[in-house]
């Protein structure tokens, strides 16, 4: 993986059954609420990504095999391959994933990072994320309900103002950090990929009553190849698997705030 400060800073990537990602007061990474069927039915199945700048790489397009559903095995680990995951970005979101199984895994991991960022808590950057990750039809249907879900009342429960900004002197921390990816099924036009990740969420500051904590979840994405890139068709989340908590002493809030500002995130590859 290559370093990318846009996942660690203030830009869009940083600081599902078909599902629409709505926040929950107790856990912004929790599975979202169901929305009306008409809201999420797009072209037979819900298509959740905008067609980004076309990426044509015919030399890496595999022959079309029948769909496969496979359980994770020892022969399908997450391992470095040395192949660059993408060739560019649009509004801070990686684009140009290869039309391969590895490309689908890389797309799922990077979309989890973007959707788990603090950009989802600010209206303008949330719309940019939705437009960059979901299909045009789905993005148009998601904006209104998501704007209602990320209400001023909900943001206030997290210690944020109505625009999604933290109090002066505090740092709002929210990151999704992929640990590994798994291909559950794959064809050159459709893929199902699960991302096991740990999340950071909370407010770092001297007066914070919601300290930064960790979560462990698995985020499953139904991906479709459209517009020359992988896009999410639907997604769902479940808790775990979670390891036994370590015995490291929790750091003071000023150390957490400093680390979030100094340590950028990554562009993830399989």
N, C-alpha and C positions, 0 to 999 in steps of 0.2 A: 504494500500500500504506500501511497505517496502522501506527504503532509499537505494540508490545505487549511489555511487559517479561516477560510470562509465558513467552516463548520464550527469554529471555536469562537468567532467574533460576532459582530452584530449583523452580518449579512444573512441572507435567506437560509443558508445551510447551517447557521452557527450557534454562537455564544458559548355478504361473505357467506356460506351465507354472505350476502353482500353487506358491507358495512360502510357507514359514513363516519368519519372520525370526529366524534363529539367529545368534549371534555366532561369529566366527572369531578365533582368537588374533592373527593377523597383521593383520586388518582388520575391525573390527566392522561396516563398511558393505558387506562383500563379500556376494555372493549366498548365501543360506542353504542349509543341507543339505536334501536331500530327506527327507521324512518318509513313513511308511507310507501307502499309498493310502487306507486306511480312515480315517486321521486327517484327511485334508484334502478328502474328497469330501462336499460338503454340497449337497443339493438339486440333484443333477445336475452342478454345477460347484462348486468350493469357494467359499463365500461368506465373505468375511473382514471383516466389520464388524458391530458391534451397531447395531440400529435406534435411533438417538438421538431426542431430542425432536422431534416432528413439525414439519415446516415446510411450510405450505401457501401457495403463491403462484400461484394458478391463472392470474393475468393474465400471468405470465411463462412458462407451460407451452406449448411450441411444439406444432404439429401433428405427428403421428407420420409421419416419412418412412422410407423403407427404410434399412437399415444402410448405412453408407458406410465404406470403407477408403481412406484417402488418404495419400499421401506428403507430407512437408512441402514447401511451396512458398513463394514470395516473397509470396503473397497470404494466408498464414496465419502471420504473425509473432506473437510475444509483444509486445503493445503495450497501453499503458494505455488504458482505456475510460472511466474516471471513475465506473464503477458499483461500489458497495460490494460486497466479496466475500461477506460474511456479515452476519447481523443479531444474532449472539450467540455465546456460548461455553458449553460444559459441561465442567467439570473442567479448564479451561484449553485445551480442544480446540475450535477454531472449529466452529460448526454452523449449519445453515440455509442451505446453498448453493443457488443457483438451479437449477432443473431446465432448464438450458440448457447449450450447449457450453462457454460461458465458466465457468459454475458448476462443471462437471466438472473443468476445468483448475485452477480455484482450489482445489477439494477435493484434487486430487492433490498440488499444491504444498504445501498446509498439512499433509497427512498425512505427506509426506516429512519435513517439519520436525519434527513430533511424534515420528515413529519414529526420527529421527536424534538425538534429545535424550538427555541424561544420565538422564532418567527411565526409560529402558529398562534401565538397569543396577541399579535398585533394585526389589525385588519388588513393594512396594505400588503404586508409581507405574507400574510396568510393567503390572500388572493393570488399573489405571485406563485406561492408554492402549489396551490390547487391548480392554477392554470398550467404550471410547468410539469406536474406529475399526473394529472388526470386528463381524460379525453375531453374535448370541447363540450360535448353534450352533458357529460357528468359534471364537469366543473360549473357549468351554468346552473345546474340544479343544486349543487352543494353550497354555493356561496351564501345564499340567504339563510338556510337553516343553520349553517355553521356560525354565521354572524350572530344569530339569536342565541346559540349555545354558549359562545364566548361573550356572554353579557357582562355588563359592568358589575353586577352582583357576584357573578362567578369569579371574575378577575379579582374582586375585592377580597374574596375568601383566600386567595393566594397571596394577598398583600400587594397586588398591582393596582394601578389606577385604571380609569376607563379606557385608556389607550394602550394598556398592556405594559406600562413602564413601572419599574420598581421605585420605592422611595429613595430619595437622595441618600447616598452612603451605603445602600444595600445592593446586592447583586442577585437577580433571579437566575436560578440554575435549572436548566432542563436539557438533558442530552440523552440520546439513545446510542449506545455503544455496542455494535454487533460483536458477538463472540464467535459465531460461525453460521454457515448457511447450509441448507439441505434441499436437494431437488426431490420433490415428491412425485412429479410427473413432468414430462417434457416432450414437445414437438417443436419444430422451427417456428410455429405461429402461436403456440399457447404453452404456458409453463406454470407450474405451481411450486413455489419456493417458500420455505420456512426460514425465518431468521431468528436465531436465539440471541437475545441481547440483554444487557444490563442497562438500567436507566438511572439517571440522576435527576432528582426533582426537589425543589425547595427554595427557600429564600436565605441567602447568606448575608448577615448583617448583625450589628450589635443589638438591635431591638427586635430581631426576628423571633417569631413564635412558631415558625414552621421551618426548622433546620433542614438542610439538604440531606436526603436519604437515598438509598438505593432500592431498586426493584429488579426483579428477574422475570422475563416474559419471553414467549415465543410468538412472533408476528408472522402470519402466513399470508402470502400474496398470490393471487391469481393474476398472471401476467399475460398480455396479448401483444403480439408484434404488430405495430401499426405506425404509419408515418416514418418508417425507417428506424424505429427504436422500440424498446420494451416499455409498456405502459401497464399500470395496474388495472385489472378488471374488477376485482373485489378483494377484500382483506378481512382478517379476523385475528383476534389475539387471545391468548390464554396465559395464565400464570405459570412460571417456572420453565424448565427445572431450575431450582435455586440451590446453590451450594450452602454448606454450613457456614454461618457468619464467622469471619476471622476474628482474631483477638487484637487487631490494631486499634490503638487509641484514637478516638475521633479528633480531628484537627479543629482548631478554633476557626470561627467564621472568617476572620481576616485572611487566613491561609487558603481557605476554600475560594474566596473571592479572587485572590491573587492568582491562584492556579487556573481558574476558569478563564481569566483574561490573558494569561501567559501561554497556556497550552492549547494549541489549535487541534482540530480534529483531523480526520483522514478521508481520502477518497478510497473506498473499500473495493478490493478485488477478491475474487474467490481464491 
